[in-house]
Amino acid sequence: MFERLISYLESVRARDPAPRSRWEILLYPGVLALGFHRIAHWLFEAKLYFLARFVNHFSRLMTAIDIHPGATIGRNLFIDHGFTVIGETAEIGDNVTIYQCVTLGGTNPTNGKGGKRHPTICDNVIIGSGAQIIGPITIGERGRVGANAVVTDDVPAGATMIGLKARSTLVPAEDWIKEFIPYGTPCDDPPCDDQGRPRRDCVEKLESEVAALREELAVMKAMLAERAPVETELQRKNGTAD
């Protein structure tokens, strides 16, 4: 058990550059909420529903994270910050990362029976802050859900869902970089290096674009300056000059 705890704390440390020690990670609300959930889930499976709910409510009071006792959660879940809701029939795999203000919500069954109504999150998924994943859908292994996305359809393994449902974009699966980049979904051309400093090639690219825009502006000003005397002369001949 102690080895599993150390392994879990190290997995969190690998995904978050902020903590200076394992002891600090133990105070994370996501870590506390997961610990309380293990107790609540054990009580729930033992059909001690009131006690399970009591632990759930105490955990929510302490961490601002609401995990229903019936939710099934795998190993090494990392909830960064809080204000996250995970429904009763949600299933979460191993090594999943969830940022703040995420909802794994359910749909209202038309037949009045509960059943499976919350999402299934497969292994190694990253869910951005503010994302709303609704209904009995599946986020495939290594899938990514961008910040503030509203997802009501399955996301294939390795794909990324970005934006609101009304104008969402499903990015096809491809060979993403393997390293975890904190606080964002990896992109092909990140503007900063590993130390958070602007990349030199990106700065040079911006400088060249600014120079090109200045040249275009200078050409437009020259063209307007050449046209001004002609337009003034035409206005004078037509008697429309001020």
C-alpha positions in Angstrom: 0.0 0.0 0.0 2.8 2.4 0.9 4.6 1.7 -2.4 1.3 2.4 -4.3 1.0 5.7 -2.5 4.6 6.7 -3.4 4.0 5.6 -7.0 0.8 7.8 -7.1 2.5 10.8 -5.6 5.4 10.5 -8.1 2.9 10.3 -11.0 1.3 13.6 -9.8 4.8 15.1 -9.5 5.6 14.1 -13.1 2.5 16.0 -14.3 2.8 19.1 -12.1 6.0 21.2 -11.8 4.7 23.1 -8.7 5.3 20.8 -5.7 8.6 20.7 -4.0 8.0 17.4 -2.1 5.6 14.5 -1.8 4.3 15.9 1.5 3.1 19.0 -0.4 1.2 16.8 -2.9 -0.6 15.1 0.0 -2.4 18.4 0.6 -3.6 18.8 -2.9 -7.5 18.9 -3.0 -7.5 16.4 -5.8 -5.4 13.9 -3.9 -7.5 14.3 -0.7 -10.7 13.9 -2.8 -9.5 10.7 -4.3 -8.5 9.3 -0.9 -12.0 10.1 0.5 -13.5 8.6 -2.6 -11.7 5.3 -2.1 -13.4 5.1 1.3 -16.8 6.2 0.0 -16.7 3.8 -2.9 -15.9 0.9 -0.6 -18.9 1.8 1.6 -21.1 2.2 -1.5 -20.2 -1.3 -2.8 -21.0 -2.6 0.7 -24.4 -1.0 0.3 -23.8 1.4 3.2 -25.2 4.2 1.1 -25.8 6.8 3.8 -22.3 6.5 5.1 -20.9 6.6 1.6 -22.8 9.8 1.0 -21.7 11.3 4.3 -18.0 10.7 3.3 -18.8 12.2 -0.1 -20.3 15.4 1.4 -17.5 15.8 3.8 -15.0 15.4 1.0 -16.8 18.0 -1.1 -16.8 20.4 1.8 -13.0 20.0 2.3 -11.9 19.9 -1.4 -14.6 21.5 -3.6 -14.6 18.3 -5.6 -17.7 16.2 -5.9 -17.1 12.5 -6.8 -20.2 10.3 -6.4 -19.4 7.2 -4.3 -20.5 5.0 -7.1 -18.0 6.3 -9.7 -15.3 3.8 -10.7 -11.8 5.3 -10.8 -8.6 3.6 -11.8 -5.0 4.3 -10.7 -3.1 7.6 -10.7 -6.0 10.0 -11.4 -4.8 13.6 -11.0 -7.4 16.3 -10.5 -5.5 19.6 -10.7 -7.2 22.2 -8.3 -10.9 21.6 -7.8 -14.5 22.4 -8.6 -14.9 19.1 -10.5 -18.0 16.9 -10.6 -17.9 13.2 -11.4 -21.2 11.4 -11.7 -22.3 8.0 -10.3 -21.8 5.8 -13.3 -18.7 7.5 -14.6 -15.7 5.2 -15.2 -12.2 6.6 -15.3 -9.1 4.6 -16.3 -5.5 4.8 -15.3 -3.2 7.9 -15.5 -6.0 10.4 -16.3 -5.5 14.1 -15.8 -8.4 16.4 -15.1 -8.0 20.1 -14.7 -10.3 22.4 -12.7 -14.0 23.0 -13.3 -14.7 19.8 -15.3 -18.0 18.0 -15.3 -18.4 14.3 -16.1 -22.2 14.6 -16.2 -25.1 12.3 -16.9 -28.2 12.5 -19.1 -31.7 12.2 -17.7 -33.0 8.7 -18.7 -36.3 8.8 -20.6 -37.5 5.5 -19.1 -36.9 6.7 -15.5 -34.3 4.1 -14.9 -30.8 5.0 -13.9 -28.4 2.7 -15.9 -25.2 3.9 -17.5 -25.6 7.7 -18.0 -22.1 9.1 -17.4 -19.0 9.1 -19.5 -16.2 6.5 -19.7 -12.7 8.0 -19.7 -10.1 5.5 -20.9 -6.4 5.4 -19.9 -4.0 8.4 -20.3 -6.7 10.9 -21.2 -6.2 14.7 -20.5 -9.3 16.8 -19.9 -8.8 20.6 -20.1 -10.3 23.1 -17.6 -14.0 23.9 -17.9 -14.7 20.9 -20.2 -18.2 19.4 -19.9 -18.4 15.8 -20.9 -22.1 14.7 -20.9 -23.8 11.3 -21.3 -22.7 7.7 -21.6 -20.0 8.4 -24.1 -16.4 7.2 -24.3 -13.2 9.3 -24.5 -10.7 6.9 -26.1 -7.3 6.1 -24.8 -4.8 9.0 -25.0 -7.7 11.3 -26.0 -7.5 15.0 -25.3 -10.4 17.3 -24.5 -9.6 21.0 -24.8 -10.6 23.7 -22.3 -14.3 24.6 -22.2 -15.2 21.9 -24.7 -18.7 20.5 -24.5 -18.6 16.9 -25.6 -21.7 14.7 -26.2 -20.2 12.3 -28.7 -17.5 9.7 -28.5 -13.9 10.8 -28.9 -11.7 8.2 -30.7 -8.5 7.0 -29.2 -5.6 9.5 -29.6 -7.9 12.3 -30.9 -8.5 15.7 -29.5 -11.9 17.5 -29.1 -11.6 21.3 -29.1 -14.2 24.0 -28.7 -18.0 24.1 -28.0 -20.2 21.4 -29.3 -21.9 23.9 -31.7 -18.6 24.5 -33.5 -16.4 21.7 -32.1 -13.4 20.4 -34.0 -12.3 16.8 -33.8 -8.6 16.6 -34.5 -7.6 13.2 -36.0 -5.3 10.8 -34.1 -1.6 11.3 -34.9 1.7 10.7 -33.3 1.6 13.2 -30.5 4.8 14.0 -28.6 5.1 11.7 -25.7 6.1 14.1 -22.9 3.4 15.6 -20.9 3.2 19.4 -21.2 1.6 21.0 -18.1 -1.4 23.3 -18.4 -2.3 22.8 -22.0 -2.8 20.4 -24.9 0.4 19.8 -26.9 0.6 21.4 -30.3 2.9 20.9 -33.2 4.7 24.3 -32.8 4.7 25.4 -29.1 5.7 29.1 -28.8 7.9 28.5 -25.7 10.7 26.1 -24.9 10.8 23.7 -21.9 11.8 26.6 -19.6 8.8 28.7 -20.5 10.9 31.2 -22.6 9.8 32.3 -26.0 11.4 30.3 -28.8 13.9 32.2 -30.9 12.5 31.0 -34.2 9.0 32.0 -33.1 10.2 35.5 -32.2 12.0 35.8 -35.5 8.9 34.7 -37.4 6.8 37.3 -35.6 9.4 40.0 -36.4 9.4 39.1 -40.1 5.6 39.2 -40.2 5.6 42.6 -38.6 8.3 43.9 -41.1 6.2 42.6 -44.0 3.1 44.3 -42.7 5.0 47.6 -42.3 6.2 47.3 -46.0 2.6 46.7 -47.2 1.4 49.7 -45.1 4.2 51.9 -46.6 3.2 50.8 -50.2 -0.5 51.6 -49.4 0.4 55.0 -48.0 2.5 55.8 -51.1 -0.4 54.8 -53.4 -2.8 57.0 -51.5 -0.4 59.9 -51.7 -0.1 59.5 -55.5 -3.9 59.3 -55.9 -4.7 62.3 -53.7 -3.5 65.1 -56.2 -5.4 63.4 -59.1 -8.6 63.1 -57.1 -8.3 66.8 -56.0 -7.8 67.9 -59.6 -10.9 65.9 -60.7 -12.9 67.4 -58.0 -11.8 70.9 -58.9 -12.8 70.4 -62.6 -16.1 68.9 -61.6 -16.8 71.7 -59.1 -17.1 69.4 -56.2 -14.0 70.4 -54.3 -14.5 71.9 -50.9 
